Amino acid sequence: MADNDVKKKKTHKHLDPADTLMTVITYIVYTVFAFVCVYPFYYIFINTISNNDLSGRGKIRFWPQDLHLTNYVNVSHIPALKSAFGISLARTLIGALLTVAASAFLGYMFTRETMWKRKLWYRMVVVTMYFNAGIIPFVITMRNIHLYDTFWVYILPTVVSPFYIVLCKTFVESVPKELTDAAELDGCGTMRTFTAIIIPVIKPILATVAIFSMVAQWNSFQDNVLLAPSPKLATLQFTLYQYINQASSLKALVNSTGNAASLAASLAHAATATSIRMTVTIVVVAPILLVYPIFQRYFVKGIMIGAVKG
């Protein structure tokens, strides 16, 4: 009996009231923070699938009403939206791929003592994180090297990113040196060691850089405005900006195209300026949100590496 009483006491430990209070406060704070982060996306989404008349009058707050997907069908008929999606998708995939490759390779090379003047080159790369010539000289430079108003103006200026290089360099420095030494003893050169030894080991930081780069490319807006004025190079972000400003005129365009007969049969589903704004916003934001679940398992390890060294 005595042994059972001891086991029960160990099992049911008395929690300190201060610890309990702190736990409750922590849960409340993080619940509120999560709600503040998620609710704007939820609010926009439920307004895109609800009665457009009620949505336009601000009546949809927490629960959708009169569910329908007409807004998404209508938005798919907006001119240039498909082209803008293709441009954004292409720059995101190509830009992220080249940025990850360049960041990983330079991060690896800056850890090799055999690299000629590696400290000088590394410092020259890092200093650009703190100093730049400004927007006007940058635009002039893009004109002089014939990248202005071309697709590659989205890609090439961002391939070498000092921040990503620093992340990769820090991660590579955490890799046991014995791995690369063994590869070199087996006759592997620089590229062979990089592709066969380093790349498989640093996958977490590569996934982290890929997330950062893809989000930056997808959400980029300024380069489209300053460096690519041609309509054929418009990105989704720039198109979203235009459509939000022109939502009233797009409402008439959408209602006059696509499945006009069914729209006339249900005035509640007829496009409004509000429904156009919110639907286009979801179309622009949703694809990049899918990136995080894919790379999430690598993200924490990749971003935290180098924070604690022992």
ABEGO torsion letter per residue (X at the ends): XAAAAAAAAAABBBBBAAAAAAAAAAAAAAAAAAAAAAAAAAAAAAAAABBAAAAAAGABAABBBGBBAAAAAAAAABBGAAAAAAAAAAAAAAAAAAAAAAAAAAAAAAABAABBGAAAAAAAAAAAAABBAEAAAAAAAAAAAGABGBAAAAAAAAABBAAAAAAAAAAAAABBAAAAAAAAAAGBBAAAAAAAAAAAAAAAAAAAAAAAAAAAAAABAAAAAAABABAAABBAAAAAAAAAAAAAAAAAAAAABEBAAAAAABAAABBBAAAAAAAAAAAAAAAAAAAAAAAAAAAAAAAABGABBX
